[in-house]
Amino acid sequence: MSDTVQQIKDRLSIVDVVSQYVKLERAGSSLRARCPFHAERTPSFHVSPERGTYHCFGCGVGGDIFSFVEAIEGLDFKGALKVLAEKAGVEIVYERGGKEKKDERDRLFELMETAAIFYSSRLSDAAKKYLKERGLHGTTLKEFRLGLANDAWSEASEYFKTKKFTDNEIIDAGLAKKNERGSLTDKFRNRIMFPINDSAGRTVGFSGRVFGEKASPEAPKYLNSPETVLFHKSRILYGFDRAKLAIRKHNCAVLVEGQMDLLASHQAGWGNTVAVSGTAFTLEHASLIRRMTENLVIALDADEAGIKAAGRAARAALQGGLNVKVAQLPQGSDPADLILKEGKEAWSSAIREAKDIITFLLDVLDEHSKGKDRFRRAVESIVLPFLSDVRSPIAREQYQREIARRLDVSEAAVAEALSKVPTAPSDATGTAKNEGSISSFEAGKIKQAFSLLLWQESLPKSDIDLRAYRKEFEEAVGDDNLKLLHNLPESEQESLRFSAESIHGKSFNLKREAQTLLRIILQERLALELAEATAALKRAESDGNSVQADVYMSVCKLLTTQIAQLHENM
């Protein structure tokens, strides 16, 4: 696998990868952008093309192309490897008989892929007919790998065992459970199966819709995989692996409630659609979307439950820093029904005509409230909590102005009412600055010289004599300070590398700058030692200690001579 990693790095630069997610602009020898991992107005996220790394001075994250994809896509290393290998056109080769053994996750990923193939191979003509009646095309069924879980109690489990998977692995994957007799019973029976993938396209779970004459009338309409090592429903959005490119392209994501709605939306040309899977929309979902876009259109079912769900999703999205709009569907319909009955143009119009969440709420409440007093109370209890979640102060002020106009009150009155609304806890995405023990020169020349050393050591070919510079640096700062510097966290050392690259990256005479920096540091250190020796000399003379006085006098002369020599060489 090490060869595969190197091949990917040879074919993909850090700029190739990062620029697909954020807009980079030139900043000296590096590139910068607003950090995709925390909310900020001023760009503090820097990319070094020469060293193939990135670092954010705001939240402290940093690394190479693999750690970047892991973080922005919410993947493990092997998931990031799969994504980057596909981008680079490199085949992943695992070394036979090598040290790389398959861990628990690898085995479960293999089992889930086996399950997806198993279920899709059993999609019956009756199931295909039903799905066609719901408006889905045959190509859609194949692309999203829809399948069928039959009526048999343990058909799937028995098949997985023939593929050398153990009972515990089948249970851990959420595909079966043990019955009273100690044997396995399939989790999914009499259901149309929808594989749920992670961002890299690997199957991590399933959602099954009840189907077939033998299905129990008491069975839930939809049954989802339980939480497993691979499947965390609060972090997974159905269809995200297929939608992420379209989301970035259109700078917008569309959120629907279920699998059928998503398939219909993708089929209607809205490939930037994602869906929640058996859970409410969470802050983690919002964070996942925000790495691709800041804009979200919510298009949930137009019944009472759907409107409430849209409200909860909108609050989570606002708290996650997204700009939220709501698509208003005909009463009682869902996206799949709207597309089937009225065509994809009706669906496209609903998305394009979506209203921002505050305006949507005001319109709905104004229409259904009887009298101005009820409307005012509804705005206070329903709209203001949403407004408190809006992060942009400019947008918040515009909404306050609109609410004041609708209620015929002053903006000050709206602002006062808003100030009394409890706010959601802030999402502390940034990391605390390191409070190291080198505070005496936090922003001084020593750290600048150390950062230059770290930067040059990280380059394939240094622009200075590293061996000589390292020796002179150690002499200039002293052993104690040197130990403190080398004990700095790697994240802070990476920050220093970027700082040096930013300051010295376009220097025409880096060698001279480095020598001047070391000379100043040494001069400051000698001056400090001279001041300390002079103070000690005065104390010895005051105490009448002639022996100590002679010693300190010699030290003062030596330091004075060294300082004079430094001035002569400047």
ZITAUR-V462389 format. One record per residue. N is the residue number from 0. RES is the residue in one letter. OMEGA is omega in whole degrees, 0 to 359 (999 if undefined). Layout:
BEGIN
N;RES;OMEGA + N;RES;OMEGA
END
This chain:
BEGIN
0;M;181 + 1;S;177 + 2;D;179 + 3;T;179 + 4;V;181 + 5;Q;178 + 6;Q;179 + 7;I;180 + 8;K;179 + 9;D;185 + 10;R;183 + 11;L;175 + 12;S;177 + 13;I;180 + 14;V;178 + 15;D;186 + 16;V;186 + 17;V;183 + 18;S;176 + 19;Q;183 + 20;Y;181 + 21;V;180 + 22;K;182 + 23;L;175 + 24;E;184 + 25;R;176 + 26;A;184 + 27;G;181 + 28;S;179 + 29;S;176 + 30;L;182 + 31;R;180 + 32;A;170 + 33;R;187 + 34;C;179 + 35;P;185 + 36;F;173 + 37;H;183 + 38;A;177 + 39;E;178 + 40;R;180 + 41;T;182 + 42;P;177 + 43;S;181 + 44;F;185 + 45;H;179 + 46;V;178 + 47;S;179 + 48;P;185 + 49;E;183 + 50;R;178 + 51;G;181 + 52;T;175 + 53;Y;177 + 54;H;175 + 55;C;179 + 56;F;180 + 57;G;184 + 58;C;172 + 59;G;180 + 60;V;179 + 61;G;179 + 62;G;182 + 63;D;184 + 64;I;183 + 65;F;180 + 66;S;178 + 67;F;180 + 68;V;176 + 69;E;184 + 70;A;187 + 71;I;180 + 72;E;181 + 73;G;185 + 74;L;168 + 75;D;184 + 76;F;183 + 77;K;175 + 78;G;177 + 79;A;178 + 80;L;180 + 81;K;181 + 82;V;184 + 83;L;177 + 84;A;178 + 85;E;179 + 86;K;184 + 87;A;184 + 88;G;181 + 89;V;177 + 90;E;179 + 91;I;180 + 92;V;176 + 93;Y;184 + 94;E;179 + 95;R;178 + 96;G;180 + 97;G;183 + 98;K;186 + 99;E;180 + 100;K;179 + 101;K;179 + 102;D;183 + 103;E;181 + 104;R;179 + 105;D;180 + 106;R;181 + 107;L;176 + 108;F;178 + 109;E;180 + 110;L;181 + 111;M;177 + 112;E;177 + 113;T;180 + 114;A;180 + 115;A;178 + 116;I;180 + 117;F;183 + 118;Y;182 + 119;S;180 + 120;S;183 + 121;R;178 + 122;L;188 + 123;S;176 + 124;D;179 + 125;A;179 + 126;A;178 + 127;K;179 + 128;K;178 + 129;Y;182 + 130;L;177 + 131;K;178 + 132;E;177 + 133;R;174 + 134;G;182 + 135;L;180 + 136;H;179 + 137;G;179 + 138;T;178 + 139;T;179 + 140;L;181 + 141;K;183 + 142;E;182 + 143;F;172 + 144;R;177 + 145;L;182 + 146;G;183 + 147;L;170 + 148;A;184 + 149;N;186 + 150;D;185 + 151;A;186 + 152;W;186 + 153;S;182 + 154;E;182 + 155;A;182 + 156;S;180 + 157;E;178 + 158;Y;181 + 159;F;179 + 160;K;178 + 161;T;178 + 162;K;174 + 163;K;174 + 164;F;183 + 165;T;177 + 166;D;182 + 167;N;179 + 168;E;180 + 169;I;178 + 170;I;181 + 171;D;179 + 172;A;180 + 173;G;184 + 174;L;181 + 175;A;174 + 176;K;180 + 177;K;178 + 178;N;183 + 179;E;181 + 180;R;179 + 181;G;177 + 182;S;185 + 183;L;172 + 184;T;182 + 185;D;177 + 186;K;185 + 187;F;176 + 188;R;179 + 189;N;183 + 190;R;169 + 191;I;189 + 192;M;177 + 193;F;177 + 194;P;177 + 195;I;185 + 196;N;171 + 197;D;185 + 198;S;180 + 199;A;180 + 200;G;178 + 201;R;180 + 202;T;181 + 203;V;181 + 204;G;180 + 205;F;167 + 206;S;182 + 207;G;178 + 208;R;184 + 209;V;183 + 210;F;173 + 211;G;182 + 212;E;183 + 213;K;180 + 214;A;179 + 215;S;178 + 216;P;180 + 217;E;181 + 218;A;177 + 219;P;182 + 220;K;178 + 221;Y;177 + 222;L;183 + 223;N;175 + 224;S;175 + 225;P;175 + 226;E;179 + 227;T;175 + 228;V;183 + 229;L;190 + 230;F;175 + 231;H;190 + 232;K;179 + 233;S;181 + 234;R;185 + 235;I;173 + 236;L;180 + 237;Y;178 + 238;G;184 + 239;F;182 + 240;D;179 + 241;R;187 + 242;A;191 + 243;K;179 + 244;L;179 + 245;A;178 + 246;I;179 + 247;R;182 + 248;K;184 + 249;H;181 + 250;N;181 + 251;C;174 + 252;A;177 + 253;V;181 + 254;L;175 + 255;V;191 + 256;E;187 + 257;G;183 + 258;Q;181 + 259;M;178 + 260;D;181 + 261;L;181 + 262;L;179 + 263;A;180 + 264;S;177 + 265;H;181 + 266;Q;180 + 267;A;176 + 268;G;180 + 269;W;182 + 270;G;179 + 271;N;182 + 272;T;175 + 273;V;182 + 274;A;173 + 275;V;183 + 276;S;174 + 277;G;179 + 278;T;175 + 279;A;176 + 280;F;187 + 281;T;175 + 282;L;178 + 283;E;174 + 284;H;180 + 285;A;179 + 286;S;179 + 287;L;180 + 288;I;185 + 289;R;177 + 290;R;179 + 291;M;182 + 292;T;177 + 293;E;186 + 294;N;182 + 295;L;172 + 296;V;180 + 297;I;182 + 298;A;180 + 299;L;184 + 300;D;184 + 301;A;173 + 302;D;185 + 303;E;180 + 304;A;180 + 305;G;179 + 306;I;178 + 307;K;179 + 308;A;178 + 309;A;179 + 310;G;179 + 311;R;180 + 312;A;181 + 313;A;179 + 314;R;178 + 315;A;180 + 316;A;178 + 317;L;179 + 318;Q;178 + 319;G;175 + 320;G;180 + 321;L;169 + 322;N;191 + 323;V;171 + 324;K;180 + 325;V;176 + 326;A;183 + 327;Q;180 + 328;L;176 + 329;P;182 + 330;Q;175 + 331;G;183 + 332;S;173 + 333;D;183 + 334;P;182 + 335;A;179 + 336;D;181 + 337;L;180 + 338;I;182 + 339;L;187 + 340;K;186 + 341;E;176 + 342;G;185 + 343;K;179 + 344;E;178 + 345;A;178 + 346;W;179 + 347;S;179 + 348;S;180 + 349;A;180 + 350;I;183 + 351;R;182 + 352;E;180 + 353;A;180 + 354;K;175 + 355;D;193 + 356;I;182 + 357;I;178 + 358;T;178 + 359;F;180 + 360;L;179 + 361;L;180 + 362;D;181 + 363;V;182 + 364;L;179 + 365;D;181 + 366;E;187 + 367;H;180 + 368;S;179 + 369;K;178 + 370;G;183 + 371;K;183 + 372;D;178 + 373;R;178 + 374;F;179 + 375;R;181 + 376;R;179 + 377;A;178 + 378;V;180 + 379;E;186 + 380;S;186 + 381;I;188 + 382;V;185 + 383;L;176 + 384;P;176 + 385;F;181 + 386;L;180 + 387;S;180 + 388;D;181 + 389;V;185 + 390;R;184 + 391;S;179 + 392;P;179 + 393;I;179 + 394;A;180 + 395;R;180 + 396;E;178 + 397;Q;179 + 398;Y;178 + 399;Q;180 + 400;R;180 + 401;E;179 + 402;I;179 + 403;A;179 + 404;R;182 + 405;R;182 + 406;L;183 + 407;D;177 + 408;V;180 + 409;S;176 + 410;E;179 + 411;A;180 + 412;A;178 + 413;V;180 + 414;A;179 + 415;E;178 + 416;A;180 + 417;L;182 + 418;S;181 + 419;K;180 + 420;V;177 + 421;P;181 + 422;T;178 + 423;A;178 + 424;P;181 + 425;S;180 + 426;D;183 + 427;A;182 + 428;T;180 + 429;G;177 + 430;T;181 + 431;A;177 + 432;K;180 + 433;N;178 + 434;E;184 + 435;G;184 + 436;S;180 + 437;I;187 + 438;S;183 + 439;S;176 + 440;F;179 + 441;E;185 + 442;A;186 + 443;G;185 + 444;K;182 + 445;I;179 + 446;K;179 + 447;Q;179 + 448;A;179 + 449;F;180 + 450;S;178 + 451;L;178 + 452;L;180 + 453;L;181 + 454;W;182 + 455;Q;178 + 456;E;183 + 457;S;183 + 458;L;177 + 459;P;179 + 460;K;183 + 461;S;178 + 462;D;180 + 463;I;175 + 464;D;187 + 465;L;183 + 466;R;180 + 467;A;180 + 468;Y;181 + 469;R;180 + 470;K;180 + 471;E;179 + 472;F;180 + 473;E;178 + 474;E;184 + 475;A;187 + 476;V;181 + 477;G;186 + 478;D;184 + 479;D;180 + 480;N;180 + 481;L;178 + 482;K;180 + 483;L;180 + 484;L;181 + 485;H;177 + 486;N;177 + 487;L;178 + 488;P;181 + 489;E;180 + 490;S;179 + 491;E;177 + 492;Q;178 + 493;E;177 + 494;S;179 + 495;L;178 + 496;R;180 + 497;F;179 + 498;S;179 + 499;A;180 + 500;E;180 + 501;S;183 + 502;I;189 + 503;H;188 + 504;G;182 + 505;K;181 + 506;S;177 + 507;F;181 + 508;N;183 + 509;L;181 + 510;K;180 + 511;R;179 + 512;E;180 + 513;A;180 + 514;Q;179 + 515;T;180 + 516;L;180 + 517;L;180 + 518;R;180 + 519;I;180 + 520;I;180 + 521;L;179 + 522;Q;179 + 523;E;180 + 524;R;179 + 525;L;179 + 526;A;178 + 527;L;179 + 528;E;178 + 529;L;179 + 530;A;179 + 531;E;180 + 532;A;179 + 533;T;178 + 534;A;179 + 535;A;177 + 536;L;180 + 537;K;179 + 538;R;180 + 539;A;179 + 540;E;179 + 541;S;181 + 542;D;182 + 543;G;181 + 544;N;186 + 545;S;180 + 546;V;179 + 547;Q;179 + 548;A;179 + 549;D;179 + 550;V;183 + 551;Y;176 + 552;M;178 + 553;S;179 + 554;V;181 + 555;C;179 + 556;K;180 + 557;L;181 + 558;L;179 + 559;T;179 + 560;T;180 + 561;Q;180 + 562;I;180 + 563;A;179 + 564;Q;177 + 565;L;180 + 566;H;180 + 567;E;183 + 568;N;183 + 569;M;999
END
